[in-house]
Amino acid sequence: MSTTVTTKVRTPLRPARILLHLFLAGAALAWLGPLLWALYSAMRPYAETSEKGYVSWPDKLSLDNFTNAFTQSDMGHYFVNTMIIAVPAVLVTLFLSSMVAFYVSRFDFRINLFLLLVFTAGNLLPQQVIITPLYRLYLLVDLPGITMSGKLYDSALGLVLIHVAFQSGFCAFVLSNYMRSLPHELTEAALVDGASVWRMYWQIVLPLCRPAMAALATLLSIWIYNDFFWALVLISTGENMPITSALNNLTGAYFTDPNLVAAGALLTAIPTLIVYFVLQRQFVSGLTLGANKG
């Protein structure tokens, strides 16, 4: 009876690798520094920091600011508003962009590339450029029976449509490149068997794009959830604003508690962290899968 003993040979660290690790550690600390400082400030009462300053040893740390921020800003109500905007926007964006990507990646026609460039070019247009015409358009469009006010302005539907319009180009570009890496024999065989175009899209190509769809769903959820610009421009009623805009409720006309605002900002960031950690595996696989296909 023979036994084999395996020994691990440790390779000495090269100076370049040591510098790389030091750089990565410094970059991680630089990114986590403001977050840890906000957490440290949020756990201290304002009276203490106003007396001793923020660069001081705390007398006590508590979660009172988090509780006050959640109750004073009515964060639960605004979180529901955000879900009403984010969930439909993500689903509609992925659905429409996947259909566009399927068409431009599986069918050859004259304006194939031009159509994809039109969708992608929309991401290159600064959002601030179309504030005035879009604002006037939202005030003029009447949708009786669909929105509470009868207009796109100051409604969740208006925000959903603007997010779908701006995010569809990026998603169509990513999904079209991913669908091109899939074997064409799959759809050709389905076409020979008499499958319709919709069946090829829904039952063959779309299930194979789940990793890429999960990655895009993660990105879209974070981007739309963190949006502050469009909610500030297109929403005027405080009760209709998403959770990012609800942080304004923690600021007063004559006095603002920075520790309370820091606690509210940290509470607002929790859902995005949950989405990322839940879909982390799909997110990483969606970014790497297909890189070696050819």
C-alpha positions as CSV (number, residue, x, y, z in Angstrom):
1,M,0.0,0.0,0.0
2,S,1.6,3.2,-1.1
3,T,0.6,6.7,-0.1
4,T,1.4,9.8,-2.0
5,V,2.1,13.0,-0.2
6,T,1.5,16.2,-2.1
7,T,3.3,19.3,-1.0
8,K,2.4,22.8,-2.0
9,V,5.3,24.9,-3.3
10,R,5.0,28.5,-2.4
11,T,6.3,30.8,-5.0
12,P,7.9,34.0,-3.7
13,L,6.0,37.2,-4.2
14,R,7.4,39.4,-6.9
15,P,7.8,43.1,-6.2
16,A,5.3,43.9,-9.0
17,R,2.7,41.5,-7.4
18,I,3.3,43.1,-4.0
19,L,2.7,46.6,-5.5
20,L,-0.5,45.3,-7.1
21,H,-1.8,44.0,-3.8
22,L,-1.0,47.2,-2.1
23,F,-2.7,49.2,-4.8
24,L,-5.8,47.0,-4.6
25,A,-5.9,47.3,-0.8
26,G,-5.6,51.1,-1.1
27,A,-8.3,51.3,-3.7
28,A,-10.6,49.2,-1.5
29,L,-10.0,51.4,1.5
30,A,-10.5,54.5,-0.5
31,W,-13.9,53.2,-1.7
32,L,-15.0,51.9,1.7
33,G,-13.7,55.0,3.6
34,P,-16.6,57.3,2.9
35,L,-19.1,54.5,3.6
36,L,-17.5,53.6,6.9
37,W,-17.3,57.3,7.8
38,A,-21.0,57.7,7.1
39,L,-21.8,54.7,9.2
40,Y,-19.7,56.1,12.0
41,S,-21.4,59.4,11.8
42,A,-24.9,57.9,11.6
43,M,-24.3,56.0,14.9
44,R,-23.4,59.2,16.8
45,P,-25.9,61.8,18.1
46,Y,-25.8,65.3,16.6
47,A,-25.3,67.0,20.0
48,E,-22.1,65.1,20.5
49,T,-20.6,65.7,17.1
50,S,-21.5,69.4,17.2
51,E,-19.7,69.7,20.5
52,K,-16.6,67.6,19.9
53,G,-16.5,67.5,16.1
54,Y,-16.6,64.4,13.9
55,V,-12.9,63.6,14.3
56,S,-13.3,62.6,18.0
57,W,-13.8,59.5,20.1
58,P,-17.5,58.8,20.6
59,D,-19.1,58.6,24.1
60,K,-21.7,56.2,22.8
61,L,-22.9,54.6,19.6
62,S,-26.5,53.8,18.9
63,L,-29.0,53.1,16.2
64,D,-31.4,55.9,17.1
65,N,-30.6,57.9,13.9
66,F,-31.6,55.0,11.7
67,T,-34.9,54.6,13.5
68,N,-35.6,58.3,13.4
69,A,-34.6,58.5,9.7
70,F,-37.0,55.7,8.8
71,T,-39.9,57.1,10.7
72,Q,-39.4,60.8,9.9
73,S,-39.0,60.4,6.2
74,D,-41.8,57.7,5.9
75,M,-39.3,55.5,4.1
76,G,-41.6,52.6,3.8
77,H,-44.1,54.5,1.7
78,Y,-41.4,55.8,-0.6
79,F,-39.8,52.4,-0.9
80,V,-43.1,51.1,-2.3
81,N,-43.1,54.0,-4.8
82,T,-39.6,53.0,-5.9
83,M,-40.8,49.4,-6.4
84,I,-43.7,50.6,-8.5
85,I,-41.3,52.3,-10.8
86,A,-38.3,50.0,-10.8
87,V,-39.9,46.6,-11.2
88,P,-42.0,47.4,-14.4
89,A,-39.1,49.4,-15.8
90,V,-36.7,46.5,-15.5
91,L,-39.1,43.9,-16.9
92,V,-40.3,46.1,-19.8
93,T,-36.7,47.1,-20.7
94,L,-35.4,43.5,-20.7
95,F,-38.4,42.3,-22.7
96,L,-38.2,45.0,-25.4
97,S,-34.4,45.0,-25.7
98,S,-34.3,41.2,-25.9
99,M,-36.8,41.3,-28.9
100,V,-34.7,43.9,-30.6
101,A,-31.5,41.9,-29.9
102,F,-33.0,38.7,-31.2
103,Y,-34.1,40.4,-34.4
104,V,-30.8,42.1,-35.2
105,S,-28.7,39.1,-34.3
106,R,-30.7,36.3,-36.0
107,F,-32.0,38.0,-39.2
108,D,-30.0,39.7,-41.9
109,F,-31.5,42.8,-43.5
110,R,-30.1,46.1,-44.9
111,I,-30.6,48.3,-41.8
112,N,-29.5,45.7,-39.3
113,L,-26.5,47.4,-38.0
114,F,-28.0,50.9,-38.4
115,L,-31.0,49.9,-36.2
116,L,-28.7,48.7,-33.5
117,L,-26.6,51.9,-33.7
118,V,-29.8,53.9,-33.3
119,F,-30.6,52.1,-30.1
120,T,-27.1,52.4,-28.8
121,A,-26.7,56.1,-29.7
122,G,-29.5,57.0,-27.3
123,N,-27.1,56.3,-24.4
124,L,-24.7,58.8,-25.8
125,L,-27.2,61.6,-25.5
126,P,-26.8,63.5,-22.2
127,Q,-30.0,63.4,-20.3
128,Q,-29.8,67.1,-19.4
129,V,-30.2,68.0,-23.0
130,I,-33.8,66.9,-23.3
131,I,-35.1,68.2,-20.0
132,T,-37.0,71.1,-21.4
133,P,-38.7,69.4,-24.4
134,L,-39.5,66.3,-22.3
135,Y,-40.9,68.3,-19.5
136,R,-43.2,70.2,-21.8
137,L,-44.2,66.9,-23.5
138,Y,-45.1,65.3,-20.2
139,L,-47.3,68.3,-19.3
140,L,-49.1,68.1,-22.7
141,V,-49.8,64.4,-22.9
142,D,-53.2,63.4,-21.5
143,L,-53.8,59.9,-20.3
144,P,-57.2,60.0,-18.6
145,G,-58.0,56.9,-16.6
146,I,-54.3,55.6,-16.7
147,T,-52.6,58.0,-14.3
148,M,-54.0,59.8,-11.2
149,S,-53.4,63.2,-12.6
150,G,-54.3,62.3,-16.2
151,K,-50.8,63.3,-17.4
152,L,-47.4,61.7,-17.7
153,Y,-46.0,64.4,-15.5
154,D,-46.0,63.6,-11.8
155,S,-46.8,59.9,-12.3
156,A,-45.0,56.6,-11.9
157,L,-45.8,55.7,-15.5
158,G,-43.8,58.7,-16.8
159,L,-40.7,57.6,-14.9
160,V,-41.1,54.0,-16.1
161,L,-41.3,55.2,-19.7
162,I,-38.2,57.4,-19.5
163,H,-36.1,54.6,-17.9
164,V,-37.2,52.2,-20.5
165,A,-36.3,54.6,-23.3
166,F,-32.8,55.4,-21.9
167,Q,-31.9,51.8,-20.8
168,S,-33.1,49.8,-23.8
169,G,-30.2,50.8,-26.0
170,F,-27.5,49.5,-23.7
171,C,-29.5,46.3,-23.0
172,A,-30.1,45.7,-26.7
173,F,-26.4,46.1,-27.5
174,V,-25.3,43.7,-24.8
175,L,-28.0,41.1,-25.6
176,S,-27.3,41.2,-29.3
177,N,-23.6,40.5,-28.8
178,Y,-24.5,37.6,-26.5
179,M,-27.1,36.1,-28.8
180,R,-24.6,36.2,-31.7
181,S,-22.4,33.8,-29.6
182,L,-25.2,31.2,-29.6
183,P,-25.0,28.5,-32.3
184,H,-27.2,29.4,-35.3
185,E,-27.9,25.7,-35.8
186,L,-30.4,25.9,-32.9
187,T,-32.7,28.4,-34.6
188,E,-32.1,26.8,-38.0
189,A,-33.2,23.4,-36.8
190,A,-36.2,25.0,-35.1
191,L,-37.1,26.8,-38.4
192,V,-36.9,23.5,-40.3
193,D,-39.2,21.9,-37.8
194,G,-41.8,24.6,-38.4
195,A,-41.3,26.7,-35.3
196,S,-42.5,30.3,-35.6
197,V,-40.3,33.3,-35.0
198,W,-42.0,33.9,-31.6
199,R,-41.4,30.3,-30.5
200,M,-37.7,30.5,-31.5
201,Y,-37.3,33.7,-29.5
202,W,-39.4,32.7,-26.4
203,Q,-38.5,28.9,-26.1
204,I,-35.1,28.6,-27.6
205,V,-33.0,31.8,-27.5
206,L,-34.4,33.6,-24.5
207,P,-33.8,30.7,-22.0
208,L,-30.2,30.5,-23.1
209,C,-29.8,34.2,-22.3
210,R,-30.7,33.9,-18.7
211,P,-27.1,34.7,-17.4
212,A,-26.9,37.8,-19.5
213,M,-30.5,38.8,-18.5
214,A,-29.7,38.3,-14.8
215,A,-26.6,40.5,-15.2
216,L,-28.6,43.2,-16.9
217,A,-31.4,42.9,-14.4
218,T,-28.9,43.5,-11.6
219,L,-27.5,46.6,-13.3
220,L,-30.9,48.0,-14.2
221,S,-32.2,47.5,-10.7
222,I,-29.3,49.4,-9.2
223,W,-29.4,52.2,-11.8
224,I,-33.1,52.8,-11.7
225,Y,-33.3,52.5,-7.9
226,N,-30.5,55.1,-7.5
227,D,-32.0,57.5,-10.0
228,F,-32.4,61.0,-8.5
229,F,-32.3,63.2,-11.6
230,W,-35.5,62.2,-13.4
231,A,-37.5,61.9,-10.2
232,L,-36.5,65.4,-9.3
233,V,-37.5,66.8,-12.7
234,L,-40.7,64.8,-13.5
235,I,-42.2,64.4,-10.0
236,S,-43.6,67.4,-8.2
237,T,-45.8,65.8,-5.5
238,G,-43.9,64.6,-2.5
239,E,-46.0,61.5,-2.0
240,N,-45.2,60.3,-5.5
241,M,-41.4,60.5,-5.2
242,P,-39.2,57.5,-5.0
243,I,-37.0,56.7,-2.0
244,T,-33.9,58.5,-3.2
245,S,-35.9,61.8,-3.4
246,A,-37.4,61.1,0.0
247,L,-34.1,61.9,1.6
248,N,-35.0,65.6,1.1
249,N,-37.6,65.1,3.9
250,L,-34.7,64.8,6.4
251,T,-33.5,68.3,5.5
252,G,-35.1,71.3,7.1
253,A,-35.5,74.9,6.0
254,Y,-33.2,76.3,8.7
255,F,-31.5,73.2,10.2
256,T,-30.2,69.9,8.9
257,D,-28.9,67.0,11.0
258,P,-26.0,65.5,8.9
259,N,-26.0,62.4,11.1
260,L,-29.7,61.8,10.4
261,V,-29.2,62.2,6.7
262,A,-26.2,59.8,6.7
263,A,-28.4,57.2,8.4
264,G,-31.2,57.7,5.9
265,A,-28.7,57.4,3.0
266,L,-27.4,54.1,4.4
267,L,-30.9,52.7,4.8
268,T,-31.6,53.7,1.2
269,A,-28.6,51.8,0.0
270,I,-29.5,48.5,1.7
271,P,-31.9,47.2,-1.1
272,T,-29.3,47.7,-3.8
273,L,-26.8,45.6,-1.7
274,I,-29.4,42.9,-1.3
275,V,-30.1,42.8,-5.0
276,Y,-26.4,42.5,-5.8
277,F,-25.7,39.8,-3.3
278,V,-28.7,37.8,-4.3
279,L,-27.8,37.9,-8.0
280,Q,-24.1,38.0,-7.6
281,R,-23.5,34.6,-9.1
282,Q,-25.7,35.3,-12.1
283,F,-24.1,38.7,-12.4
284,V,-20.5,37.4,-12.6
285,S,-21.4,34.5,-14.9
286,G,-23.3,36.8,-17.2
287,L,-20.3,39.1,-17.6
288,T,-17.8,36.2,-18.2
289,L,-19.9,33.6,-20.0
290,G,-19.4,33.8,-23.7
291,A,-16.0,35.5,-23.4
292,N,-14.3,32.4,-24.9
293,K,-17.0,31.6,-27.5
294,G,-16.4,32.2,-30.9
